[in-house]
Amino acid sequence: MAVLVRHRVSGMTPEQYDQSAPPLVEKLKTQPGFLYHIAFVDEGGRFTVSEIWESKEQHDRWFSENIEGVIPGVEQQVIELHAVVTP
């Protein structure tokens, strides 16, 4: 089942994201199950990265191999999706 995963890192700024994200995003584009990556400042002023994946397991594999230990203090929220429509 497709999932939306929200990642928040306490204190991260858009500028820090802009510095650290490009190589990770390029690698992310090639990952099985990856569909979308979105970055924004949420209504509470926290920098948030949201991704849509075909499955939680595919996301978790990517996250454990590429993000854990590299970007500390990531808070995650996983939401199972009913439908994903692509262009």
Stockholm file with secondary structure:
# STOCKHOLM 1.0

chainA/1-87         MAVLVRHRVSGMTPEQYDQSAPPLVEKLKTQPGFLYHIAFVDEGGRFTVSEIWESKEQHDRWFSENIEGVIPGVEQQVIELHAVVTP
#=GR chainA/1-87 SS CCEEEEEEETTCCHHHHHHHHHHHHHHHTTSTTEEEEEEEECTTSCEEEEEEESCHHHHHHHHHHHTTTTSTTEEEEEEECSCCCCC
#=GC SS_cons        CCEEEEEEETTCCHHHHHHHHHHHHHHHTTSTTEEEEEEEECTTSCEEEEEEESCHHHHHHHHHHHTTTTSTTEEEEEEECSCCCCC
//
